[in-house]
Amino acid sequence: MHRDLGDSRTYDESAVSEGYSDKRFRTEIEAFGIRVLLPNHPEIRRVKKRYRPSEHGHKLWDSSWLLIDYIRETNAVSNHRVLEIGCGWGLSAVYCARNHSAIVTGADIDPDVSPYFSLLADANNVDVNFSNLGFDKIGSKLLKSVDIIIGTDICFCDSLIDPLRRLFQRAKRSGVRLILIADPGRWPFEDLSEIYQSSRKAELLDWEIEKPYAVSGKILKLHS
């Protein structure tokens, strides 16, 4: 059962793109066919009083919008089983479930992001699963149950490169068909991408959007 999250003031894509800047009154937006609760939303504020993510899961990260736009344009995940790694609030995962009929699981090392993930899913009337797992703990049992892995803003320091590389190797052995990772272009992500630059089954795409926010970055695509 999904909770009623109330009638908080809502702003759509046009309001955001026209430069509405008073964040004190913006509690949510509608973009890409999903309802997005912002940090000032009463329900988010309520959850923050009890759950305080400690592993960078305290907000929505911009690269999610890049990946959502890519998925919208390519229809890459429709009717597939999707795992979002380092999911945080799960914006990309919820989009996949809402608009592409995907069966979605979110995995994150921080258990305190789960209530935020659930709130966003409830706001969009979708069912999602959550697993409290870091990259090195995502094993073959879970990987064999998914077709596609997605992730955004998850390679932000050099200590994450090897865990992600090992995860991608396990995913390939387990039959995962496609991996999509979006990032603003930080150097650890660039180093991770260089590992696959000679592979014909890898692409590094430049991507940018103007709505609901102006965001640019890169998407690493690994396919079987």
ROZATI-306971 format. One record per residue: residue in three letters; chain; y negated, z, x of N, C-alpha, C, O in turn. Coordinates in steps of 0.001 Angstrom, whole numbers, plus 524288, in hexadecimal, padded with zeros to 5 digits. Each point is the difference from the previous one (the first is absolute). Layout:
N
  aa ch    nY    nZ    nX   caY   caZ   caX    cY    cZ    cX    oY    oZ    oX
 ALA  A     Y     Z     X     Y     Z     X     Y     Z     X     Y     Z     X
...
This chain:
224
  aa ch    nY    nZ    nX   caY   caZ   caX    cY    cZ    cX    oY    oZ    oX
 MET  A 804A6 80000 80357 7FB5A 80000 7FCA9 7FB27 80000 8037B 7FFC6 802C9 803EA
 HIS  A 7FC5B 7FA0D 7FA9B 7FB38 7FF8C 80312 7FBC3 8035C 7FDA0 7FF78 80047 7FB3A
 ARG  A 7FD85 80244 80818 7FBD9 80360 7FE27 7FB30 7FCDB 7FE7D 7FEF6 7FBDD 80238
 ASP  A 7FE19 80626 7F9F4 7FAF6 7FDD3 7FE97 7FC0C 801F4 803F4 7FEFE 804B0 8005B
 LEU  A 7FEC5 7F7B7 8029D 7FC5F 80191 8041F 7FA58 80017 7FE1F 7FC5D 80065 80320
 GLY  A 802F5 7FF3D 7F7D1 7FAC4 800E3 7FDE9 7FCAE 7FB21 7FFC0 801B8 7FBB7 80159
 ASP  A 7F983 80507 7FCE8 7FC5F 7FBAF 7FF2D 7FB96 80035 803EF 7FB70 7FF6F 7FE99
 SER  A 805EA 80162 80659 7FC03 80052 80411 7FD18 7FAD3 80068 80218 7FBE3 7FEA8
 ARG  A 7F929 8045A 8032E 7FCBC 7FB61 80067 80284 7FBF9 80393 801C1 8014E 80449
 THR  A 7FE6C 7F9CE 7F9F9 802C3 7FBE3 802CB 7FC47 7FBA9 80186 7FC6A 7FEB7 7FD11
 TYR  A 8046C 7FF05 80782 7FCFB 7FB7E 801C4 803BB 7FBB0 80183 803E7 800FB 802A3
 ASP  A 7FAF4 7FA40 7FBBA 80393 7FBB2 8011D 7FE6E 7FD40 804FF 7FC66 801AD 802B6
 GLU  A 8065B 7FA08 7FE84 7FF0B 7FD3F 804E9 7FA64 7FE29 80067 7FDA8 8005B 8042F
 SER  A 8001D 7FDAD 7F788 7FAB5 7FDEA 80047 7FC12 80441 80153 7FC3D 7FF12 802DA
 ALA  A 804A8 805A3 7FB0D 7FC71 8044A 80139 80031 80152 805C4 7FBF6 8010C 80264
 VAL  A 808B7 7FEEA 7FFDF 80080 80124 80590 7FD88 7FBBB 80340 7FD19 80118 803AD
 SER  A 8040E 7F9F7 7FAF9 7FE2A 7FBA8 80336 7FA17 7FF6B 7FFC3 7FDA7 7FDD5 80397
 GLU  A 7FFE5 80415 7F838 7FA5D 7FFA4 7FF93 7FD40 80451 802FD 7FB35 80060 7FFEE
 GLY  A 807DC 802E6 802B5 7FDB2 803C6 80386 7FEBC 8053B 7FD91 7FC9B 802CB 801F3
 TYR  A 8060C 7FE9C 7F9D5 7FF32 80532 7FDC3 8014B 80409 8042D 8046A 80032 801E4
 SER  A 7F7C9 80304 7FF8F 800A4 80339 804A6 80029 805E2 7FEF7 800FC 80307 8039B
 ASP  A 7FE12 7FEA4 7F792 7FFD2 8059B 7FF03 80584 80213 7FF35 801EC 80040 7FB99
 LYS  A 80098 80139 808A7 8056E 801A2 7FFD4 800C4 80525 7FD10 80467 80164 7FEA9
 ARG  A 7F76E 8015C 8005D 8007E 804E5 7FD25 80206 7FF12 7FA7D 8027B 8036E 7FDB9
 PHE  A 7FC7B 7F7F4 8001B 80180 7FEE5 7FAA6 80485 7FC21 7FF9C 801FC 7FF11 7FBB8
 ARG  A 7FFA7 7FEB2 80898 8044F 7FC46 7FFCE 80518 802FC 800C5 8010B 801F4 80445
 THR  A 80213 7FE68 7F7B3 804D9 802F1 80051 804D2 7FC89 80023 8042F 801BD 8019D
 GLU  A 7FB49 7F958 7FCB2 8045F 7FC68 8002A 7FE02 7FA70 7FFAD 7FB8D 7FF18 7FE69
 ILE  A 807A8 7FD39 80310 7FEC3 7FA7C 7FF66 804C3 7FD36 7FDD2 8045D 80201 80035
 GLU  A 7FABC 7F959 7FDB6 80430 7FC7A 7FE6A 7FFC2 7FB4F 803A7 7FBF5 7FD6D 80066
 ALA  A 80850 8017A 8023F 80020 7FB9B 803A0 8058E 7FDF9 8007B 803B6 8030E 8001D
 PHE  A 7FCDE 7F7DD 8002B 8051E 7FD86 8007F 803C3 801C3 7FBAD 804B9 80056 800D3
 GLY  A 7F922 800C0 7FAAA 8034B 80165 7FB96 8021B 8058A 80018 80387 80149 7FCFF
 ILE  A 7FA62 80201 80661 801C4 80572 80027 7FB5A 803B6 7FFA1 7FB97 7FEB5 8016A
 ARG  A 80592 805DD 7FCA9 7FC22 80420 7FF92 80063 80363 804DF 8042F 80205 8013D
 VAL  A 7F785 7FE98 8017D 7FFFD 802CA 804F9 7FCA1 804E8 7FF86 7FB4E 7FFAC 7FF08
 LEU  A 8071B 804CA 801A5 7FD2D 804F0 7FFDC 7FD9C 80110 8055C 802BB 7FFF7 803F5
 LEU  A 7F844 800F5 7FC21 7FD35 800F0 804E2 7FFC2 805E1 8012A 80118 8032E 7FC90
 PRO  A 7FD7F 7FE44 80837 8001F 80584 8017C 7FCDF 803A4 7FC7C 8011E 804AB 7FFB8
 ASN  A 7FAEA 7F92F 7FD91 7FCC9 8034B 7FCA1 80228 80089 7FA78 7FDAC 802AE 7FCC2
 HIS  A 806BD 7FAD1 80222 80250 80061 7FAC6 801BF 805A5 7FEF8 80215 8028B 80382
 PRO  A 7FD18 7FF6C 7F7BD 80175 80574 7FEE0 805B2 80144 80131 80129 80446 801E0
 GLU  A 80267 7F81A 7FD13 80581 8010A 80108 80127 8002D 805E2 80320 80330 801CA
 ILE  A 7FA59 7F969 80124 800A5 80022 805B7 7FDC9 80519 80224 80264 80277 8035D
 ARG  A 7F918 7FF1A 7FAB7 7FD9A 804E2 801CE 80375 804AA 7FEAF 8005E 803B8 80307
 ARG  A 8022A 7FC10 7F873 80380 80442 7FE8B 80498 8005D 803C2 80174 80442 801B2
 VAL  A 800D7 7F736 7FF99 80477 7FFFA 8038E 7FE5C 801C9 80572 802FA 802A9 802AE
 LYS  A 7F855 7FBE8 7FEF5 7FE21 8017E 80534 7FFB5 805E7 800BB 80071 801F2 80460
 LYS  A 7FED1 800E0 7F75E 7FFB9 805AF 80070 80536 80262 801AF 80026 8044A 8022D
 ARG  A 80417 7F8E9 7FCCE 80529 8021D 80133 802AE 7FD28 80476 802DD 80260 8030C
 TYR  A 7FC34 7F87C 7FD58 802BA 7FCD9 803ED 7FC08 7FD85 803A5 7FC81 7FD2D 7FE4A
 ARG  A 80411 803E5 806BD 7FC66 7FDE8 803E7 80316 7FD08 80426 801E2 80254 803C3
 PRO  A 7FEA3 7F88E 7FB90 802F8 7FCDF 803CA 7FDE4 800B7 80582 7FB46 8003F 800DA
 SER  A 80855 80016 802DC 7FE79 80105 80568 800FC 7FB66 8039D 7FE89 8002B 80493
 GLU  A 803F7 7FBAD 7F969 8015D 7FB8A 80350 7FD16 7FB16 7FE3F 8025C 7FBEB 7FF0F
 HIS  A 7F877 80490 80085 7FC96 7FB9A 7FEA7 800E4 7FE09 7FA73 7FEAD 7FB8A 7FECB
 GLY  A 8038A 807B4 7FDD7 800D8 7FE71 7FA9E 7FBFA 8023D 7FC4A 80135 80113 7FB79
 HIS  A 7FA02 7FFA5 80664 7FBF7 8028B 7FCE9 7FCA0 7FC37 7FCE5 7FC72 801AC 7FD3A
 LYS  A 8049F 7F92A 80333 7FCA3 7FC25 7FD7A 802F3 7FADD 7FF73 80453 7FF64 80203
 LEU  A 7F949 7FCF5 7FB40 801EA 7FA9E 7FFD0 7FDCF 7FD13 804AE 7FB69 8008D 80154
 TRP  A 807F3 7FC4B 80131 7FE5A 7FD22 8049F 7FF23 7FA43 7FEB1 802E4 7FDB3 7FCEC
 ASP  A 7F90A 80001 8057F 7FE21 7FAD9 7FE73 803F6 7FB98 8009A 7FFE0 7FC3C 7FD04
 SER  A 803A1 8042E 806CD 803AE 7FBB3 800D2 803A6 7FF35 7FB5B 80263 7FBDC 7FF78
 SER  A 7FE0F 80817 7FD2E 80324 7FF52 7FB46 7FDEF 7FB78 7FCBD 80306 7FD08 7FDBA
 TRP  A 7F7CC 80275 80210 7FDC0 7FBC0 7FCEC 8015C 7FAB1 80251 800DF 7FC42 7FD1C
 LEU  A 7FF52 80360 80814 80188 7FB13 8027B 80592 7FE86 7FE81 80114 7FB8B 7FE8D
 LEU  A 8026C 80840 801D3 80578 7FEE5 7FED4 800B4 7FEAB 7FA38 802FC 7FC78 7FEAD
 ILE  A 7FA53 8064C 7FDF0 80052 7FED8 7FA6B 7FE3B 7FA69 7FEEA 8027B 7FD32 7FCFC
 ASP  A 7F942 80136 80576 7FE20 7FAA4 7FF2B 803EC 7FC04 80206 800E4 7FBFF 7FD7C
 TYR  A 80174 8050C 80703 80400 7FC6B 80213 804A8 7FFA8 7FC47 801F1 7FBBB 7FEF2
 ILE  A 7FFD6 808AF 7FF15 8046F 80003 7FC63 7FE9A 7FD2F 7FAF4 80331 7FD26 7FDD0
 ARG  A 7F805 803AA 8005C 7FE40 7FD40 7FB4D 8001D 7FA1C 800CC 801B5 7FD1A 7FC90
 GLU  A 7FC82 8012C 807E5 7FFA3 7FA62 800FE 80559 7FD86 800F9 800F0 7FB91 7FE65
 THR  A 80287 8073A 80430 80508 7FDB9 80180 80468 8014F 7FC3A 8041B 7FD80 80019
 ASN  A 7FB10 8066F 7FC8E 8041C 801B3 7FC61 804F1 8018C 802F4 80459 7FEEF 7FE40
 ALA  A 7FAF1 80393 8063B 80458 800DD 803A5 803EC 80410 7FE2B 80482 7FFE4 801AA
 VAL  A 7F9E0 803B1 7FAF3 80372 80470 7FED5 80231 80002 7FA75 802DD 80397 7FE92
 SER  A 7FBDF 7F885 7FE54 80171 80024 7FA7B 805D4 800C3 7FF32 8033F 7FD3C 8023A
 ASN  A 7FDFB 806A9 7FA79 8055F 80131 7FE80 80374 80197 804A4 804C8 7FF8C 7FFC2
 HIS  A 7F8C5 8024D 8046E 802F2 801C6 8048C 7FFDA 805F8 8005D 7FD05 8029D 7FD48
 ARG  A 80644 7FF6A 80623 80011 80594 80125 7FC92 800E2 804D0 80100 7FDD4 8042C
 VAL  A 7FAF6 8055F 7FB2E 7FBE9 80083 803F9 7FFB9 805A2 801F5 8002D 803B5 7FCF1
 LEU  A 7FF63 7FCD7 80831 7FF2D 80508 8027E 7FABC 7FFF4 802BB 7FF1E 7FCD3 80380
 GLU  A 7FD58 806B0 7FAED 7FB18 8008F 802D7 80090 80480 803DB 800C7 80479 7FE6A
 ILE  A 7FED4 7FA5F 8069D 80080 803F7 8040C 7FA9E 80237 80151 7FC19 7FD31 7FFF3
 GLY  A 803C0 807E9 8013B 7FAF3 80286 800D6 7FC89 7FF4C 7FB42 7FB67 7FEAC 8007C
 CYS  A 806D0 8023B 7FAE8 7FD92 7FE38 7FB22 7FB03 802DF 7FE91 7FCAD 7FDC3 7FD59
 GLY  A 802AB 8072C 80455 7FB6A 802DC 7FE50 7FFB8 80046 7FA11 803BC 8019E 7FD70
 TRP  A 7F7DC 7FCCE 8006C 7FF45 80018 7FA50 802DA 7FB8B 7FD43 80064 7FFF5 7FB35
 GLY  A 8019A 7FC4A 807CF 80351 7FBF0 7FDC6 7FD34 7FBBF 7FCFA 80228 7FDE3 7FC42
 LEU  A 7F90F 800D2 8054D 7FD0D 7FC03 7FD2A 802E7 7FACD 7FFD7 80079 7FDA5 7FBD6
 SER  A 80178 8008B 8089B 802C4 7FAFC 80025 80517 8003E 7FCEB 8016A 7FC4A 7FD4A
 ALA  A 80154 8081F 80328 804EF 8009C 7FD31 7FF2A 7FFCD 7FA1D 802E7 7FD62 7FD32
 VAL  A 7F920 80563 800F4 7FEE4 8000F 7FA6A 7FE78 7FA93 7FE16 80184 7FE65 7FBBB
 TYR  A 7FB7D 7FECC 80770 7FE9E 7FAA1 7FE90 804E8 7FCA7 7FF5E 80076 7FD0F 7FC39
 CYS  A 80327 80360 8076A 804CE 7FCE1 7FFC2 80328 80144 7FB15 80220 7FC81 7FD79
 ALA  A 7FE27 8087E 80138 802EC 80193 7FB59 7FD46 7FE3B 7FB09 8028C 7FE48 7FC4D
 ARG  A 7F84E 80222 80399 7FD02 7FED2 7FB4E 7FFC1 7FA2C 7FED7 800A8 7FE60 7FB86
 ASN  A 7FE66 7FE7D 80881 7FED4 7FA75 7FF22 8044A 7FC40 801A6 7FFAD 7FB56 7FEDE
 HIS  A 8045A 8069D 803CB 8040E 7FC70 801E1 80582 801D3 7FE93 803DC 7FE0F 8021C
 SER  A 7FC72 805A1 7FA58 8051A 801E0 7FE19 8039D 80189 80479 804BC 7FF33 7FFB7
 ALA  A 7F907 80300 80462 80318 801B1 8047F 8022D 80576 7FF0F 7FD93 80341 7FD6A
 ILE  A 80709 7FDA8 804BD 80236 80547 80027 7FE1C 8027E 80510 80143 7FE23 80440
 VAL  A 7FBBF 80605 7FB50 7FCF3 801D5 80479 80182 80586 801A8 800BF 80380 7FCC9
 THR  A 7FFAC 7FD23 8085D 80084 8051D 80271 7FBB1 80099 8040D 7FEE5 7FC5F 802F4
 GLY  A 7FEB3 8082C 7FD2D 7FC44 80144 8040E 80250 8040A 8039E 80285 803B1 7FE39
 ALA  A 7FCA7 7FBA9 806DB 801EB 803C3 803DA 7FB7C 801C3 8036C 7FCE6 7FCD1 801D6
 ASP  A 802C4 80844 7FF01 7FBDB 8021A 80350 801E8 80504 80288 80304 802F5 7FDB5
 ILE  A 7FB2C 7FDF1 80711 80195 804A8 802E9 7FD96 804F8 7FDB9 801EC 8044D 800F4
 ASP  A 7F9E3 7FB17 7FC0E 7FD20 80473 7FDE5 8016E 800E0 7FA41 7FEA6 7FCC1 7FCB8
 PRO  A 80403 8077A 801FB 8017E 800E9 7FA86 7FB58 800DD 7FC6F 8006E 7FF51 7FB43
 ASP  A 7FB1B 8022F 806F5 7FB76 80132 7FCC2 7FD44 7FB27 7FDD7 7FC59 80086 7FCEB
 VAL  A 80550 7FAC4 8049B 7FDC2 7FB51 7FD8E 802C4 7FEAD 7FAE7 7FDFD 7FCED 7FCE5
 SER  A 80695 80558 80234 80308 7FEA3 7FB61 7FD0F 800D3 7FAE0 8005B 7FCA1 7FC97
 PRO  A 7FCBF 807AC 802A8 7FD23 800A2 7FB11 7FBD6 7FBD3 7FF24 7FEFA 7FE7F 7FB8C
 TYR  A 7FE9F 7FF9E 808A9 7FC15 7FBE3 7FF86 802AA 7FAD3 7FE81 7FE0C 7FD11 7FCBB
 PHE  A 8065A 801EC 805AF 80322 7FB60 7FEC5 80188 80010 7FA3D 7FF9D 7FC07 7FD50
 SER  A 8021E 8087D 800D2 80197 8008A 7FA8D 7FB69 7FF3E 7FC4C 80091 7FD8B 7FBE8
 LEU  A 7FAE0 8048D 80582 7FB5D 7FF62 7FCB8 7FE8D 7FA45 7FF56 7FED7 7FE40 7FBAD
 LEU  A 8013B 7FED4 808A6 7FE96 7FA7F 7FFBF 803FF 7FCEF 7FCCE 7FE9D 7FC73 7FD12
 ALA  A 80655 804F5 80387 80417 7FD76 7FCEA 7FF54 8013D 7FA35 80072 7FC85 7FCB6
 ASP  A 7FE7D 80867 80205 7FF35 80187 7FA91 7FB58 7FD2A 7FD9A 8002C 7FE67 7FB78
 ALA  A 7FBAA 800FD 80799 7FB53 7FD5F 7FE0B 80113 7FA53 7FEA0 7FD24 7FDA2 7FCF1
 ASN  A 80702 8002D 80558 8014E 7FA82 7FF13 80523 7FF47 7FD04 801FA 7FBA5 7FF80
 ASN  A 80025 808B3 7FE88 804B7 7FFCE 7FCC0 8048A 7FD38 802B1 80297 7FCB1 7FDAA
 VAL  A 7FE55 804AA 80735 80469 7FDCD 802D9 8036B 80468 8021D 7FE28 80451 8010E
 ASP  A 806C5 7FA7F 7FF85 803B2 803AF 80249 800E2 7FEA1 805B4 80145 7FB8A 80147
 VAL  A 7FE12 80837 80217 800C9 7FF36 80597 80325 80493 80226 80045 8042A 7FD9D
 ASN  A 80211 7FAFF 806E0 802EE 8041C 802AB 7FD26 80184 804FB 7FD3B 7FCD3 80250
 PHE  A 80378 80810 7FF55 7FD9B 801C5 804D7 80419 80297 8036F 80324 80323 7FE26
 SER  A 7FCCC 7FB85 806E5 80371 80272 803D2 7FCB4 80247 80463 7FCB3 7FD50 8023D
 ASN  A 80431 807A0 7FEFA 7FD28 802A1 80431 802A3 7FECA 80530 8032E 80307 801F5
 LEU  A 7FB66 7F868 80041 80282 7FE1F 804BF 7FBFF 7FD8F 803AA 7FCB9 7FCE5 7FE5B
 GLY  A 80394 8048D 806A5 7FD0B 7FD4A 803FD 802D4 7FB14 801A5 80463 7FF0A 7FE49
 PHE  A 7F929 7FDD1 80504 80243 7FAF0 80175 80573 8008A 80260 80383 7FCFE 7FEAF
 ASP  A 7FD38 806C8 804C6 8050E 8008C 802A0 8043B 8023A 7FC79 8049B 7FFD1 8015F
 LYS  A 7F9F0 80245 7FA26 803CB 80253 7FC68 80196 7FC43 7FB97 8034B 8015A 7FCC4
 ILE  A 7FA72 7FA19 80316 80174 7FC26 7FC02 804EE 7FD41 801E4 7FFD2 7FCC6 80390
 GLY  A 8048D 80487 7FA07 8050F 7FE1F 801E0 80216 7FB55 7FD04 7FD7F 7FDF4 7FC72
 SER  A 8072A 8006D 8051D 80255 7FB43 7FDE2 80124 8006B 7FA28 7FFC5 7FC16 7FD37
 LYS  A 80178 808A3 800E5 80136 8008C 7FA6E 7FB5B 7FE5A 7FCAB 800A1 7FD0C 7FC42
 LEU  A 7FAB4 804D8 80515 7FB54 7FE79 7FD1E 7FEAD 7FA48 80109 7FEB1 7FD23 7FC5E
 LEU  A 801A2 80130 8087D 7FE8B 7FAA3 80154 80379 7FBF5 7FD4B 7FE28 7FBCC 7FE90
 LYS  A 806C7 80572 800C1 8038C 7FC58 7FD56 7FED7 7FF95 7FA2C 801F8 7FC7B 7FD62
 SER  A 7FAD5 8071B 80092 7FEC0 7FFE5 7FA72 7FAE0 7FD33 7FEDD 7FE4F 7FFDB 7FB80
 VAL  A 7FF26 7FDE2 8088A 7FB09 7FD4F 7FF2E 80036 7FA7C 8023B 80320 7FECF 80374
 ASP  A 7F97A 7FDE1 7FA7C 7FF94 7FA94 801D0 7FB53 7FF3B 80394 80028 7FCDA 803A2
 ILE  A 7FBA8 80613 7FB4B 7FB02 7FF21 802A3 7FDA4 8053D 8018E 8001D 803C2 7FD01
 ILE  A 7FDC1 7FC6E 807BA 7FD16 8048C 801E3 7FA44 7FE87 80057 7FEAB 7FBCF 801F1
 ILE  A 7FDED 807A2 7FC2E 7FA62 7FF34 80090 7FD9C 804EA 80267 80249 8043A 7FFC5
 GLY  A 7F91A 7FB29 80285 7FD3E 80470 80237 7FA68 7FE87 8012E 7FEE0 7FB79 8012A
 THR  A 7FD95 80852 7FE8C 7FA7F 7FEFA 80125 7FDC9 80478 80342 800F2 80495 7FEE5
 ASP  A 7FC18 7FA00 80523 7FD6C 803E0 80358 803D6 80400 80227 7FEE7 804AE 7FFFE
 ILE  A 80593 7F980 801D8 8040D 803AA 801C0 800E9 7FFE0 805E1 80323 8030B 80201
 CYS  A 7FA2E 7F980 800CC 800B0 7FFC9 805B1 7FAB5 800E0 80297 7FD9A 7FC60 8020E
 PHE  A 800A5 8087D 7FDCD 7FABA 8014A 801BB 7FFDA 802D6 80539 7FBC7 80134 801F6
 CYS  A 808D7 7FFE7 8005F 80018 80248 8053C 804EB 7FE12 802CF 803C2 7FE54 7FD82
 ASP  A 7FC2A 801EE 807B3 8043F 7FDA2 802FA 80540 802AF 7FF2F 80415 7FD95 800CE
 SER  A 7FBE3 8075D 7FD9D 804ED 802C7 7FF3A 80309 7FDFF 7FB42 80488 8016E 7FF42
 LEU  A 7F905 7FB4B 7FD8B 8029D 7FDE8 7FB60 80282 7FAAF 800F8 802F9 7FE1E 7FCB9
 ILE  A 7FBE6 7FF77 807AE 80200 7FABB 800FF 805F1 7FFFA 8005C 8028D 7FCED 7FD53
 ASP  A 7FFA9 80664 805DF 805B7 80004 800A9 802EF 801A2 7FB14 803EC 7FD8C 7FEB0
 PRO  A 7FA4F 8068E 7FE80 802AF 80144 7FB15 7FFF8 7FB82 7FC18 803DA 7FF29 7FD40
 LEU  A 7F7E2 7FDFC 8027D 7FFCA 7FB8A 7FC76 80382 7FB95 801DF 802AF 7FD85 7FCE0
 ARG  A 7FD4B 8017F 80833 8036C 7FBEB 8021C 805B7 8013D 7FEDC 802FA 7FC8E 7FE72
 ARG  A 7FE8F 8085D 80252 80567 80184 7FEEA 8013E 7FF8A 7FA23 80443 7FE5E 7FE7F
 LEU  A 7F7F9 80318 7FE4B 800C8 7FF89 7FA5C 800BB 7FA51 7FE74 80368 7FEC7 7FCD5
 PHE  A 7F977 7FDC3 8055A 80083 7FA75 7FEB1 80550 7FDDF 801C1 8024C 7FCB7 7FD57
 GLN  A 7FFA2 80523 80716 8053A 7FE5F 801C3 80433 801CD 7FC2C 80379 7FCFA 7FE9C
 ARG  A 7FC38 807EA 7FFB2 803CE 801FB 7FC35 7FF9E 7FD01 7FADC 803F3 7FED7 7FD84
 ALA  A 7F746 7FFF1 800F3 7FF3A 7FD1A 7FB1F 8028C 7FA9F 80048 80289 7FE4C 7FC49
 LYS  A 7FCCA 7FF10 80815 80262 7FAD1 8009D 805EE 8005A 7FFB3 80280 7FCD2 7FD67
 ARG  A 7FFCC 80720 8054D 805A7 800A3 7FFD4 801EF 80160 7FA89 80477 7FEDD 7FE9F
 SER  A 7F827 80398 7FE49 8018D 801B3 7FAC5 7FF23 7FBCF 7FBD9 80147 800CD 7FB6F
 GLY  A 7FC93 7FAC7 80622 7FF5D 7FBB3 7FC55 7FAB3 7FF9D 7FD59 7FF6C 7FD03 7FC47
 VAL  A 7FCA1 805F7 8058F 7FABE 7FF82 7FDDC 7FDFF 7FA7E 80117 8004A 7FE22 8046C
 ARG  A 7FDAF 7FF44 7F789 7FE8D 7FA7D 8006B 7FA92 7FF1A 80229 7FF06 7FC0A 8028B
 LEU  A 7FD65 807A1 7FC76 7FA80 7FF15 80140 7FD4F 80530 80128 800EA 803E4 7FD54
 ILE  A 7FBC1 7FC22 806AD 7FCCA 80483 80159 7FA55 7FE37 80039 7FEC4 7FC2B 802A1
 LEU  A 7FDCB 80696 7FAA2 7FA6C 7FEB8 7FFE0 7FCDD 804DD 80161 80033 803E6 7FD31
 ILE  A 7FCE7 7FBE3 8071F 7FCE4 8046E 801C0 7FA58 7FE38 800A5 7FEEB 7FC54 802E8
 ALA  A 7FD77 80649 7FA60 7FA74 7FEA5 80057 7FD0E 80423 8031C 80157 8049E 7FFE9
 ASP  A 7FAA6 7F99F 802D4 7FD05 80381 80366 7FAA4 7FD96 800FB 7FF7C 7FB38 7FFED
 PRO  A 7FC80 807FF 800FF 7FADF 7FDC1 80147 7FFD2 7FD67 8055A 7FC2E 7FD5E 80143
 GLY  A 807DB 80351 801E1 80032 7FD80 8051F 7FF62 803CE 8047D 7FDE4 7FE9D 80418
 ARG  A 803EE 8062F 7FB2E 7FFD2 803D2 8043B 80385 7FE44 80479 803AE 7FCFF 7FF3B
 TRP  A 7FB23 804F0 80579 802FA 7FE28 8048D 805C7 80189 7FFC3 80338 7FCEA 801CC
 PRO  A 7FE57 807A7 7FC1C 805A2 80101 7FFAF 802CE 7FC18 7FC79 8045F 7FE5F 8012B
 PHE  A 7F924 80022 7FA8D 80244 7FC01 7FC99 80062 7FAC7 802DB 803E3 7FD37 7FF7D
 GLU  A 7F81D 8017D 8037D 80026 7FB24 80311 8047C 80027 803F1 802B3 7FC19 800C6
 ASP  A 7FE17 8086B 801B5 80459 80086 803B4 80546 7FF83 7FD3E 8039C 7FD8F 80208
 LEU  A 7FCCF 804C3 7F95F 804D4 7FF68 7FCFB 800EA 7FA4D 7FEA6 80466 7FE18 80069
 SER  A 7F79A 7FF38 7FE04 80085 7FA80 7FE89 80195 7FC9E 8049E 802E4 7FC37 7FF58
 GLU  A 7FB41 8051B 80553 80149 7FCED 804AA 805D4 8001A 80139 80204 7FC60 8026F
 ILE  A 800B1 807B4 7FBEC 8059D 80057 800DF 802C8 7FB61 7FD6E 80409 7FE2E 801DF
 TYR  A 7F9B7 7FFF5 7F9CA 80296 7FBEB 7FCF0 7FD71 7FAAB 8008B 8016D 7FC59 7FD37
 GLN  A 7FAC4 80325 8065F 7FCEF 7FB34 80030 80331 7FB2E 8016C 7FE8A 7FBA3 7FE99
 SER  A 805CC 80519 8042B 8032C 7FB72 8017C 8042A 7FEA8 7FBFC 802CF 7FC25 8009F
 SER  A 7FD9D 806F8 7FB4D 80405 7FF12 7FC13 7FE24 7FC04 7FBF7 7FB93 8003D 7FE22
 ARG  A 807D4 7FC2A 80095 7FEB7 7FC26 7FBF5 80024 80273 7FA94 7FE4F 7FD9B 7FC30
 LYS  A 803B4 80727 8037D 8004F 802A6 7FAFB 7FBA9 8040F 7FF54 80069 80396 7FCD4
 ALA  A 7FB77 7FBC0 80639 7FB95 803A0 7FFA7 7FAEC 7FCE9 7FF94 7FF63 7FBE5 8026C
 GLU  A 7FD01 80626 7FA79 7FACC 7FDBA 7FF7D 7FBFD 80463 80004 800F1 8042D 7FDD0
 LEU  A 7FA9B 7FAE3 804A4 7FBA0 803A1 7FFDE 7FB81 7FD29 7FD55 7FDDB 7FC44 80225
 LEU  A 800BE 8057C 7F93C 7FC41 7FD4C 7FCB4 7FAD2 802D9 7FFDB 7FFE1 804C5 7FF6D
 ASP  A 7FBDF 7F865 80116 7FAD9 80228 7FEFD 7FF1C 7FFEF 7FA1C 8012E 7FC24 7FD63
 TRP  A 7FCB4 80833 80086 7FF41 80041 7FA56 7FAFE 802F1 7FEC3 7FEBA 803DE 8028F
 GLU  A 7FE70 7FA49 7F982 7FB3F 802BE 7FE6C 7FF19 7FF5D 7FA2A 8019F 7FC22 7FDA6
 ILE  A 7FBC9 807B4 80011 7FEAE 7FFDF 7FA7B 7FA6C 801D9 7FF49 7FDC5 8027E 80374
 GLU  A 7FFFB 7FC48 7F80B 7FABD 801C5 7FEB5 8000C 80417 7FBAC 7FC7D 80346 7FFBA
 LYS  A 8077E 7FC91 7FCDF 8005D 803AA 7FB9E 80547 802A9 80013 803DC 7FD97 8018C
 PRO  A 7FC6D 8075B 7FCD2 7FBB9 8034B 7FE16 7FC75 80211 80445 7FBDF 80232 7FEE4
 TYR  A 805BF 7FD19 80612 7FCCA 80167 80479 8008B 7FBA8 8040D 803EB 7FD36 8001B
 ALA  A 7F82C 80240 8032F 80057 7FC37 80446 80363 80258 8044F 7FE85 803D6 8027E
 VAL  A 80615 7F9CB 7FE5B 803BD 801FD 803D5 80244 7FB67 802FF 8011A 7FBEB 7FDB6
 SER  A 7FF98 804B3 80755 80289 7FBFB 80322 803D8 80293 803B6 7FF69 80491 80164
 GLY  A 80483 7F87A 80030 803E9 8021A 80388 80459 7FC27 800E7 7FF33 7FB44 7FFBD
 LYS  A 80574 806C5 80157 80475 7FCAE 8014C 804DB 801D4 7FD16 80081 80491 7FE96
 ILE  A 80308 7F7C4 80090 804F8 80130 7FD7A 8045E 7FDF3 8037D 8003C 7FB59 80131
 LEU  A 80332 8082B 8006A 804A2 7FE86 802FE 80467 7FEF1 7FC27 8016A 80355 7FCD6
 LYS  A 800B6 7F7F6 80384 80432 7FE52 7FC7B 804E2 7FEF2 8033A 80006 7FC94 80360
 LEU  A 80417 80661 7FB93 80513 7FF3E 8028D 803E8 7FE97 7FBD5 800A5 802E7 7FC39
 HIS  A 80203 7F8AA 80460 803AE 7FE53 7FC06 80535 7FE82 8026D 80053 7FEB1 8049E
 SER  A 803C2 80189 7F829 8054B 7FEE5 801EE 80105 7FA23 80036 8043F 7FE59 80187
